[in-house]
Each structure stands twice: as C-alpha cells, then as structure tokens.
C-alpha cells in the first residue's frame, strides 16, 4: 500500500492544463473519496474502474482510497481521468511496476470491460502539453488521428487497459502515432458547384466579392430563386484551409466532440446551418461544460442562416459580437471562455411574408404594415454588420432550360485566390488577411478615394441615411472590388458597385 501519482490533462476552453492524479491507499474501513472539485462523471469513474479491474484480472483494493485531482481549485469534468486513475490504483497496489510513467500524460475513458474509449478535446490538450514541454502522451486509439500532425510529442494510442499495462512493463512493444505531413485535400465534385446555378448573374458576382474579401452577405428574394443553393456553393469557391487554420478549427470541433471518426481532423471549410429553432445556447455555446456553439463551430468557414427573420431576435443578437470582433465569449459561473469565431455569415430571406414583394411575375399579398413588421424582425445594428445585401430574382424559363453550365466554382476560386493573395501581402505582419478585417487606421491607409468617389459616397450616405458602420462596410467592399479587378486604387466604378450592394438600405425602410 502506497502513494502514487499519474499525470493527466484538463481543458478550459481551448487551453489545456496539467492535472496530477494522486492516489493514496492505506488500511482502514473500505471507502473511496475523490477530492479536487470533481464533477459527477469524474466521481462515477470509481465504478468504471472497478468493473474494468474485475474483467481484466486485476484486484480492486480493499481499504481506504483517497484520490486527489491537483490543482484542487479547478473544476474537473468528463471521463478523461478514468485511465490515469486506474493506473494510479495499479501502482499503489503494486500490481504494476511502471518505469518512467512520470514522463507521460495519460487520458482516456474506460468501459466496463477495460476498453479505452475516445474523449473530447485531445488535440488542444496535446498542443498545450507540447507548449508546456511535455514530450510523451498516452491517448485512446479512437483519438489517434487527431495527433497525426503534431510534431515533437511521442503520442501512443491504446485501445485497452491491458495494452497500456503491457507497454509500461515492456511485455509488448508499441510505436508512437506516425507524424504525417499536412496536405491540402483534393477537391471533390459537389452538387452545389456554382456552374449549376442558372441565371442570377448579379447574385453570383456579389457572392464572389463576399468570399474574396471575407464579407458577410444577405440574399433577398422569393422562394425557389436559388438562395439556398447559392449559399451551399460558397464553400466551393473559398480558399483552401491552411494548416494553421485547420489546426485551430479542429481544436474547436474536438472540444465540441463532433470530429468525424474517419478523418479525425477538419481539413475543409466548415459549413454550419443551424435551424431557426436553435436556442441562444446552441448558437453562442455554453451549458455546464461551456462548449462552443454553432457560431464558433463555423470558425474559418461559413455560418448559413436560412430565412433570417424566422430566427428569434435574441438568437440573432448573439451574432453582433463575433461579427465585429471575430470571437465568441461564453460565460460560466466563475470563468469566461473565449472561442475564435471568424466566419463568413451568409443569410437568406424573403422580401415579405408571402415572398413576392417586388416580383414581376407574382403579385404580393402583403400589406405595408405586414412587410414593415416582417423586416423589423431584423435590427439595424445586425444589418449594419452585413456588408452585402443582394436581391436574388426568380429565374426565368430560359434560364432553367439553358443547357450550358454557368462559370464553374474552380474558375471563380482562382480569382478569389488571386484577390486574397493581394490582401495577404497588403496586411502581412498585422494579423489580418482579408479586407473585411480592416480597422479604422487601415481604412484610412488602404481605402483612399478620389474626389469623384468621395462625392458619390457622400450622396449615398445622405440619401440612404447610412450609419458610420455601413459607411466603412462600403469602403471595405469597394477595396475588394478593386482587388478583384487588379486595381491598386479604388475607382468610382468600384464605389458605385459597392453602394449597389446595400439593397435593404435602398429599397426598404426599416
């Protein structure tokens, strides 16, 4: 009977921290106490460990057992500590002689038969451990794919408790998870390629501008006009994820526990489309574990909100902070967790409740009061944060029957990449990479206008009663239009086009 210690890791947001599992076993009335602010799932580890011992030929100790999770002032959550706790008990009872176990961090959930199950948040914990100087780790085999791009840490993946014991005793030889070189995945044929979108030339152009500059966009049009299809095609013209972006995105998805089992890594831009019945917590994140919501899961990708006015106003207002700052703050009782939330917002809506306001083919049945009430579901501050408002008119019979495909996503993507490269070089060293991220100082430096452009923008500002935020959005879009044209300076034609993308300001009174 003795004291043992096994190192593990915990998670707070996207940052990991070391947790020491201390097991003290001595004679006395049989009892089991676990201290160090454990939650219910941690306390329940006793029964999982006990059954795993029984079903694998180990003797569960009879006596007074005290388990301490240090640091004791930080709440411990989840099933991650099952495996290190089991190893600690085996060490204390001298059923396991594990040399060098102190060099490893250990994490994993145990099933009743001793199998090791996957857990949430392995990737961010391994990255934090590496930054802290830890060079060896033991994780569940189910999480092995998360570790394949991490250099400098020997990560061993196991599927059973017996295999972990055999590893430490030297009975079996195991190799660490092979480190792979990051490669951009090959393109896949998508049902939502831009070439399948008939007509809608103005909307296609606006979409290209939105992606090229990282701008948010709102499609306004009748049902069946192709708004949803256009939105789903956006990811096919976005630049490929860089390794750094993929790593950051995967960390968020790992914490949320939604990584694809086959891939184990996010290698393509996320496309999140929450239903309009989604709650504030589902969108913003939160709950007992302060997990990321849809807003953060869309990081480095697209958040698509179909039929925007149907979402509760409280839900829509949660978008204001991330659209402005690129982060989402999730608050709990004692802590605040900040998740990166830099995405392109794509939204769609009908122009009125019946969907036919402004249509040339169908008569609108809505009264002005109904239209006003419908549009007023969207707050002015939210709309100000959407750079582009574009009308999507209904397609004609000629458009539908046209046998020629429109311009393919691959062609548009090349232009987007060229514009993004201009922006990358322009903002090098600033932490920014696209026009939508410009601050006021950058606007002043990179969005200089000639007298004709100034006069045009002044007239629009006065006539449309624009806010200061809308003014800066127009400047940013103008900059993107100029970049797509390969122009160093913003010309009047670029400003004129950007102004046209304020449809709600021009056509409706909100």
C-alpha positions as CSV (number, residue, x, y, z in Angstrom):
1,X,0.0,0.0,0.0
2,X,1.5,3.3,-1.0
3,X,1.0,6.7,-2.6
4,X,1.2,7.0,-6.4
5,X,0.9,9.8,-9.0
6,X,0.0,9.8,-12.6
7,X,0.0,13.0,-14.8
8,X,-3.0,13.8,-16.9
9,X,-4.5,16.9,-18.5
10,X,-7.6,19.0,-18.3
11,X,-9.3,21.5,-20.6
12,X,-10.6,25.0,-20.1
13,X,-12.0,26.3,-23.4
14,X,-9.2,25.6,-26.0
15,X,-6.4,25.7,-23.4
16,X,-5.2,22.6,-21.6
17,X,-3.6,22.4,-18.1
18,X,-1.8,19.6,-16.3
19,X,-3.7,17.6,-13.7
20,X,-1.9,15.3,-11.3
21,X,-3.9,12.2,-10.2
22,X,-2.7,11.3,-6.7
23,X,-3.9,8.0,-5.3
24,X,-3.4,7.2,-1.6
25,X,-4.2,3.7,-0.4
26,X,-4.0,2.6,3.2
27,X,-5.6,0.2,5.7
28,X,-8.9,1.2,7.2
29,X,-12.6,0.9,6.7
30,X,-13.2,0.4,3.0
31,X,-14.1,3.8,1.4
32,X,-13.5,5.8,-1.7
33,X,-13.1,9.6,-1.6
34,X,-12.2,11.7,-4.6
35,X,-11.3,15.4,-4.0
36,X,-10.2,18.3,-6.1
37,X,-13.6,19.6,-7.4
38,X,-14.7,16.6,-9.5
39,X,-18.0,16.7,-11.3
40,X,-20.4,13.8,-11.4
41,X,-18.8,12.0,-14.3
42,X,-15.4,12.1,-12.5
43,X,-16.9,10.6,-9.4
44,X,-18.6,7.9,-11.4
45,X,-15.1,6.7,-12.6
46,X,-14.9,4.5,-9.5
47,X,-17.5,2.1,-10.8
48,X,-16.0,2.0,-14.3
49,X,-12.5,1.4,-12.9
50,X,-13.8,-1.2,-10.5
51,X,-15.5,-3.2,-13.3
52,X,-12.5,-2.8,-15.6
53,X,-10.3,-4.3,-12.9
54,X,-12.6,-7.2,-12.3
55,X,-13.0,-8.1,-16.0
56,X,-9.2,-7.9,-16.7
57,X,-7.9,-10.0,-13.8
58,X,-6.8,-7.2,-11.6
59,X,-7.5,-7.0,-7.9
60,X,-9.5,-3.9,-6.8
61,X,-8.1,-2.8,-3.5
62,X,-10.0,-3.1,-0.2
63,X,-9.2,-0.3,2.1
64,X,-9.3,3.5,2.4
65,X,-8.8,5.1,-1.0
66,X,-8.2,8.8,-1.4
67,X,-7.8,10.3,-4.8
68,X,-6.8,13.9,-5.3
69,X,-7.0,15.8,-8.5
70,X,-4.5,18.7,-8.4
71,X,-4.7,21.6,-8.8
72,X,-7.6,21.3,-6.3
73,X,-9.1,24.7,-7.0
74,X,-10.0,23.9,-10.7
75,X,-13.2,22.0,-11.5
76,X,-12.5,18.7,-13.2
77,X,-15.0,17.4,-15.8
78,X,-15.6,14.5,-18.0
79,X,-14.4,10.9,-18.2
80,X,-10.9,11.7,-19.2
81,X,-9.4,10.7,-15.8
82,X,-10.6,7.0,-15.9
83,X,-7.4,5.6,-17.3
84,X,-4.9,7.6,-15.2
85,X,-6.9,6.8,-12.1
86,X,-6.8,3.1,-12.9
87,X,-3.0,3.2,-13.5
88,X,-2.6,5.1,-10.2
89,X,-4.5,2.3,-8.3
90,X,-2.4,-0.4,-10.0
91,X,0.7,1.4,-9.0
92,X,-0.5,1.9,-5.4
93,X,-1.3,-1.8,-5.1
94,X,2.0,-2.8,-6.8
95,X,0.1,-4.7,-9.5
96,X,2.0,-2.5,-12.0
97,X,5.7,-1.5,-12.0
98,X,5.8,1.3,-14.5
99,X,9.2,2.8,-15.0
100,X,9.2,6.3,-16.5
101,X,5.4,6.8,-16.2
102,X,6.0,10.3,-14.8
103,X,7.2,11.4,-18.2
104,X,3.8,10.7,-19.7
105,X,0.4,12.5,-19.6
106,X,-2.4,9.9,-19.7
107,X,-6.0,10.4,-20.7
108,X,-8.9,8.2,-21.6
109,X,-12.3,6.8,-20.7
110,X,-12.7,3.2,-19.5
111,X,-15.5,0.9,-20.4
112,X,-16.6,-1.8,-18.0
113,X,-14.6,-4.5,-19.9
114,X,-11.4,-2.5,-19.9
115,X,-11.6,-1.0,-23.4
116,X,-10.4,2.6,-23.7
117,X,-13.0,4.9,-25.3
118,X,-12.4,8.2,-27.1
119,X,-12.7,11.6,-25.4
120,X,-13.3,15.2,-26.3
121,X,-10.5,17.8,-26.6
122,X,-7.5,15.6,-27.2
123,X,-5.9,17.9,-29.8
124,X,-6.0,21.1,-27.8
125,X,-4.7,19.2,-24.8
126,X,-1.8,17.7,-26.7
127,X,-0.9,21.2,-28.2
128,X,-1.0,22.8,-24.7
129,X,1.1,19.9,-23.3
130,X,3.7,20.4,-26.1
131,X,3.9,24.1,-25.3
132,X,4.5,23.2,-21.6
133,X,7.4,21.0,-22.5
134,X,5.8,17.6,-22.3
135,X,7.1,15.2,-24.9
136,X,5.2,11.9,-24.2
137,X,1.5,11.1,-24.1
138,X,-1.0,8.2,-23.9
139,X,-4.4,8.7,-25.5
140,X,-7.3,6.5,-26.7
141,X,-6.9,4.8,-30.1
142,X,-10.1,6.4,-31.3
143,X,-8.4,9.8,-31.0
144,X,-5.1,8.8,-32.7
145,X,-5.9,10.7,-35.9
146,X,-6.1,14.0,-34.0
147,X,-2.4,13.5,-33.1
148,X,-1.0,12.7,-36.5
149,X,0.1,16.2,-37.4
150,X,1.7,17.1,-34.0
151,X,5.5,17.1,-34.1
152,X,7.7,16.9,-31.1
153,X,5.5,14.7,-28.9
154,X,5.6,10.9,-28.9
155,X,1.9,10.1,-28.7
156,X,0.9,6.4,-28.0
157,X,-2.6,5.3,-28.7
158,X,-4.2,2.3,-27.0
159,X,-7.5,0.5,-27.2
160,X,-7.4,-1.5,-23.9
161,X,-6.2,-1.1,-20.3
162,X,-4.2,-4.3,-20.6
163,X,-2.2,-2.9,-23.6
164,X,-1.3,0.2,-21.5
165,X,0.0,-2.0,-18.7
166,X,1.9,-4.2,-21.2
167,X,3.5,-1.1,-22.6
168,X,4.8,0.1,-19.3
169,X,6.1,-3.3,-18.2
170,X,7.8,-3.9,-21.5
171,X,5.8,-7.0,-22.3
172,X,4.7,-5.6,-25.7
173,X,6.4,-3.1,-27.9
174,X,4.3,-0.2,-29.3
175,X,5.2,2.6,-31.7
176,X,4.0,6.2,-31.4
177,X,1.4,7.6,-33.8
178,X,3.2,8.3,-37.0
179,X,3.6,12.0,-37.8
180,X,2.1,13.0,-41.2
181,X,2.8,15.9,-43.4
182,X,-0.1,18.2,-43.9
183,X,-1.6,18.1,-47.4
184,X,-4.5,20.1,-48.7
185,X,-7.2,17.5,-49.6
186,X,-8.0,17.1,-53.2
187,X,-11.1,18.8,-54.5
188,X,-14.4,16.9,-54.6
189,X,-17.2,17.2,-57.1
190,X,-20.1,19.0,-55.3
191,X,-23.8,19.0,-56.1
192,X,-23.6,22.7,-55.3
193,X,-20.9,23.8,-57.7
194,X,-21.6,27.4,-59.0
195,X,-21.9,26.1,-62.5
196,X,-25.2,24.5,-61.7
197,X,-26.7,27.9,-60.7
198,X,-28.7,29.2,-63.6
199,X,-29.0,33.0,-64.2
200,X,-28.5,35.1,-61.1
201,X,-25.5,36.9,-62.5
202,X,-25.7,39.8,-60.0
203,X,-26.0,37.4,-57.1
204,X,-23.1,35.3,-58.4
205,X,-21.0,38.4,-58.7
206,X,-21.9,39.5,-55.2
207,X,-21.1,36.1,-53.8
208,X,-17.6,36.2,-55.4
209,X,-16.9,39.6,-53.9
210,X,-18.1,38.4,-50.5
211,X,-15.8,35.4,-50.5
212,X,-12.8,37.4,-52.0
213,X,-12.9,39.9,-49.1
214,X,-14.4,37.8,-46.3
215,X,-17.6,39.9,-46.3
216,X,-21.0,38.9,-44.8
217,X,-23.8,38.6,-47.4
218,X,-27.6,38.6,-47.3
219,X,-29.7,37.2,-50.1
220,X,-33.1,38.7,-50.5
221,X,-35.5,37.0,-52.9
222,X,-38.7,34.9,-53.5
223,X,-38.9,31.2,-52.7
224,X,-37.3,29.0,-55.3
225,X,-34.9,31.7,-56.6
226,X,-31.8,29.7,-55.7
227,X,-30.7,31.4,-52.5
228,X,-30.0,28.2,-50.5
229,X,-28.2,26.6,-53.4
230,X,-26.0,29.7,-53.8
231,X,-25.2,29.6,-50.2
232,X,-24.2,26.0,-50.2
233,X,-21.9,26.6,-53.2
234,X,-19.9,29.2,-51.3
235,X,-17.5,26.7,-49.7
236,X,-16.5,25.6,-53.2
237,X,-15.0,29.0,-54.1
238,X,-13.4,29.7,-50.8
239,X,-9.6,29.3,-50.4
240,X,-8.3,26.0,-49.1
241,X,-7.6,25.8,-45.4
242,X,-4.1,26.5,-44.3
243,X,-2.5,24.1,-41.8
244,X,-2.8,26.7,-39.1
245,X,-6.5,27.3,-39.9
246,X,-7.2,23.6,-40.0
247,X,-5.5,23.1,-36.6
248,X,-7.4,25.9,-35.0
249,X,-10.7,24.7,-36.5
250,X,-10.0,21.1,-35.4
251,X,-9.4,22.2,-31.8
252,X,-12.8,23.7,-31.6
253,X,-14.5,20.7,-33.1
254,X,-12.5,18.4,-30.8
255,X,-13.7,20.3,-27.7
256,X,-17.3,20.0,-29.0
257,X,-16.8,16.3,-29.6
258,X,-18.0,16.3,-33.2
259,X,-14.9,15.3,-35.2
260,X,-15.5,12.9,-38.0
261,X,-14.4,9.4,-36.8
262,X,-12.8,8.6,-40.1
263,X,-10.9,11.8,-40.7
264,X,-10.3,12.9,-37.1
265,X,-9.3,16.3,-38.5
266,X,-11.1,19.2,-40.1
267,X,-9.5,19.6,-43.5
268,X,-12.2,21.5,-45.3
269,X,-14.0,24.8,-44.5
270,X,-16.9,24.2,-42.1
271,X,-20.4,24.9,-43.3
272,X,-22.8,25.3,-40.4
273,X,-26.5,25.7,-41.0
274,X,-28.4,25.7,-37.7
275,X,-32.2,25.5,-37.8
276,X,-34.3,28.6,-37.0
277,X,-35.5,26.9,-33.8
278,X,-31.9,26.9,-32.4
279,X,-31.6,28.4,-28.9
280,X,-29.2,31.1,-27.8
281,X,-27.1,28.4,-26.0
282,X,-27.0,26.3,-29.2
283,X,-25.8,29.3,-31.2
284,X,-23.5,31.0,-28.8
285,X,-22.3,28.0,-26.8
286,X,-22.4,27.4,-23.1
287,X,-24.1,24.7,-20.9
288,X,-22.4,23.0,-17.9
289,X,-19.2,22.4,-19.9
290,X,-19.2,25.8,-21.7
291,X,-18.9,24.1,-25.1
292,X,-18.7,26.0,-28.3
293,X,-21.9,26.7,-30.2
294,X,-22.7,27.0,-33.9
295,X,-21.1,30.4,-34.1
296,X,-17.7,29.1,-33.0
297,X,-18.0,25.8,-34.9
298,X,-18.3,27.9,-38.1
299,X,-14.8,29.4,-37.4
300,X,-12.8,29.7,-40.7
301,X,-15.8,28.7,-42.6
302,X,-19.5,29.6,-43.3
303,X,-22.4,30.2,-41.0
304,X,-25.6,30.0,-43.1
305,X,-28.9,31.2,-41.6
306,X,-31.8,30.4,-43.9
307,X,-34.9,32.5,-43.6
308,X,-33.2,35.0,-41.3
309,X,-36.3,36.7,-39.9
310,X,-37.6,33.4,-38.6
311,X,-34.8,33.2,-36.0
312,X,-35.7,34.6,-32.6
313,X,-34.3,38.1,-32.1
314,X,-32.3,37.1,-29.1
315,X,-30.5,34.4,-31.2
316,X,-29.7,36.9,-33.9
317,X,-28.4,39.5,-31.5
318,X,-25.8,37.0,-30.3
319,X,-24.1,37.4,-33.7
320,X,-23.2,41.0,-33.1
321,X,-20.0,40.5,-31.0
322,X,-18.5,37.7,-33.2
323,X,-19.3,39.6,-36.4
324,X,-17.5,42.6,-35.0
325,X,-14.6,41.0,-33.1
326,X,-14.2,37.5,-34.6
327,X,-14.6,35.9,-31.1
328,X,-17.4,34.5,-29.0
329,X,-17.3,34.8,-25.3
330,X,-19.0,32.0,-23.3
331,X,-19.6,32.8,-19.6
332,X,-20.0,30.4,-16.7
333,X,-20.3,31.0,-13.0
334,X,-16.6,31.6,-12.3
335,X,-14.9,31.7,-15.7
336,X,-15.2,33.2,-19.1
337,X,-14.1,31.2,-22.2
338,X,-13.3,32.9,-25.5
339,X,-13.6,30.9,-28.6
340,X,-12.4,32.2,-32.0
341,X,-15.4,32.8,-34.3
342,X,-14.1,34.3,-37.6
343,X,-16.5,33.2,-40.3
344,X,-18.5,34.5,-43.3
345,X,-22.1,34.9,-42.4
346,X,-24.5,34.0,-45.3
347,X,-28.1,34.7,-44.7
348,X,-31.2,34.5,-46.8
349,X,-34.7,35.9,-46.5
350,X,-37.9,36.6,-48.4
351,X,-38.7,40.2,-49.1
352,X,-42.0,39.9,-47.3
353,X,-44.1,37.2,-45.6
354,X,-45.6,35.9,-48.8
355,X,-42.2,36.2,-50.6
356,X,-43.4,38.1,-53.7
357,X,-42.8,41.8,-52.8
358,X,-41.0,43.3,-55.8
359,X,-41.7,40.3,-58.1
360,X,-42.5,40.9,-61.7
361,X,-44.3,37.5,-62.1
362,X,-46.3,37.2,-58.9
363,X,-48.5,39.6,-57.0
364,X,-47.6,40.4,-53.4
365,X,-50.5,39.8,-51.0
366,X,-48.9,41.5,-48.0
367,X,-49.9,44.9,-46.6
368,X,-47.3,47.6,-46.0
369,X,-47.8,47.0,-42.2
370,X,-47.1,43.3,-42.6
371,X,-44.0,44.0,-44.7
372,X,-42.7,46.5,-42.2
373,X,-43.4,44.1,-39.3
374,X,-41.6,41.3,-41.1
375,X,-38.5,43.3,-41.9
376,X,-38.4,44.9,-38.4
377,X,-37.5,41.4,-37.0
378,X,-34.0,42.3,-38.1
379,X,-32.3,45.0,-36.0
380,X,-30.4,47.8,-37.7
381,X,-27.1,47.1,-35.8
382,X,-27.2,43.5,-37.1
383,X,-27.9,44.6,-40.7
384,X,-25.1,47.1,-40.5
385,X,-22.7,44.2,-39.8
386,X,-23.7,42.5,-43.1
387,X,-21.6,44.1,-45.8
388,X,-23.6,43.0,-48.9
389,X,-27.4,42.9,-49.4
390,X,-28.3,41.5,-52.8
391,X,-31.6,40.9,-54.5
392,X,-32.0,37.4,-55.9
393,X,-34.8,37.5,-58.5
394,X,-36.7,34.5,-59.6
395,X,-35.2,32.5,-62.5
396,X,-36.9,32.5,-66.0
397,X,-37.8,29.5,-68.1
398,X,-35.0,30.3,-70.4
399,X,-32.5,30.2,-67.5
400,X,-33.8,26.8,-66.3
401,X,-33.7,25.2,-69.8
402,X,-30.3,26.6,-70.7
403,X,-28.2,23.5,-71.5
404,X,-24.9,25.4,-71.0
405,X,-23.4,25.4,-67.5
406,X,-22.5,28.7,-65.8
407,X,-19.0,29.5,-64.8
408,X,-17.6,26.7,-62.6
409,X,-16.6,27.1,-59.0
410,X,-12.9,26.3,-59.9
411,X,-12.7,29.3,-62.2
412,X,-14.2,31.6,-59.6
413,X,-12.0,30.2,-56.9
414,X,-8.9,31.1,-58.9
415,X,-10.0,34.8,-59.0
416,X,-10.8,34.6,-55.3
417,X,-7.3,33.2,-54.5
418,X,-5.7,36.0,-56.6
419,X,-7.6,38.7,-54.7
420,X,-6.8,37.0,-51.3
421,X,-3.1,36.9,-52.2
422,X,-3.2,40.7,-52.8
423,X,-4.8,41.2,-49.4
424,X,-2.4,38.8,-47.7
425,X,0.6,40.7,-48.9
426,X,-1.0,44.1,-48.1
427,X,-1.7,43.1,-44.5
428,X,1.4,41.0,-43.8
429,X,2.6,41.3,-40.3
430,X,-0.7,42.8,-39.0
431,X,-2.6,39.6,-38.1
432,X,-5.2,40.4,-40.7
433,X,-5.6,38.6,-44.0
434,X,-8.7,39.9,-45.8
435,X,-10.4,43.3,-46.3
436,X,-13.3,42.7,-44.0
437,X,-10.9,42.7,-41.1
438,X,-9.6,46.2,-41.7
439,X,-9.6,48.6,-38.7
440,X,-10.1,52.3,-38.9
441,X,-6.3,53.0,-39.4
442,X,-6.2,50.5,-42.3
443,X,-9.3,52.0,-43.9
444,X,-7.6,55.4,-43.9
445,X,-4.4,54.0,-45.4
446,X,-5.8,51.5,-48.0
447,X,-9.2,53.0,-48.9
448,X,-8.2,56.4,-50.2
449,X,-10.8,57.9,-52.6
450,X,-10.6,60.5,-55.3
451,X,-12.9,63.5,-55.3
452,X,-15.5,61.8,-57.6
453,X,-15.7,58.7,-55.4
454,X,-15.9,60.9,-52.3
455,X,-18.8,62.8,-53.8
456,X,-20.6,59.6,-54.8
457,X,-20.2,58.1,-51.3
458,X,-21.3,61.3,-49.6
459,X,-24.5,61.4,-51.7
460,X,-25.3,57.7,-50.9
461,X,-24.6,58.3,-47.2
462,X,-27.0,61.2,-47.1
463,X,-29.8,59.7,-49.2
464,X,-29.7,56.2,-47.7
465,X,-29.2,57.6,-44.1
466,X,-26.3,55.2,-43.6
467,X,-24.6,54.7,-40.3
468,X,-20.8,55.1,-39.7
469,X,-20.5,51.3,-39.7
470,X,-22.3,51.0,-43.0
471,X,-20.0,53.6,-44.5
472,X,-16.9,51.6,-43.5
473,X,-18.5,48.4,-44.9
474,X,-19.0,50.1,-48.3
475,X,-15.3,51.1,-48.2
476,X,-14.2,47.6,-47.5
477,X,-16.4,46.1,-50.2
478,X,-15.0,48.8,-52.6
479,X,-11.5,47.7,-51.8
480,X,-12.4,44.1,-52.6
481,X,-14.0,45.0,-55.9
482,X,-10.8,46.9,-56.8
483,X,-8.6,43.9,-55.7
484,X,-10.7,41.5,-58.0
485,X,-10.1,44.0,-60.8
486,X,-6.4,44.1,-60.1
487,X,-6.5,47.8,-59.4
488,X,-4.2,49.4,-56.8
489,X,-6.5,52.4,-56.3
490,X,-10.3,52.4,-55.6
491,X,-12.1,53.9,-58.6
492,X,-15.6,55.5,-58.8
493,X,-16.9,52.3,-60.6
494,X,-15.8,50.2,-57.6
495,X,-17.5,52.5,-55.1
496,X,-20.7,52.6,-57.3
497,X,-20.8,48.8,-57.3
498,X,-20.3,48.6,-53.5
499,X,-23.2,51.0,-52.9
500,X,-25.5,48.8,-55.0
501,X,-25.0,46.1,-52.5
502,X,-27.0,47.9,-49.8
503,X,-30.3,46.6,-51.1
504,X,-32.2,46.9,-47.8
505,X,-31.0,50.5,-47.4
506,X,-32.1,51.4,-50.9
507,X,-35.5,49.6,-51.2
508,X,-36.9,49.3,-47.7
509,X,-37.4,51.5,-44.7
510,X,-36.6,49.6,-41.6
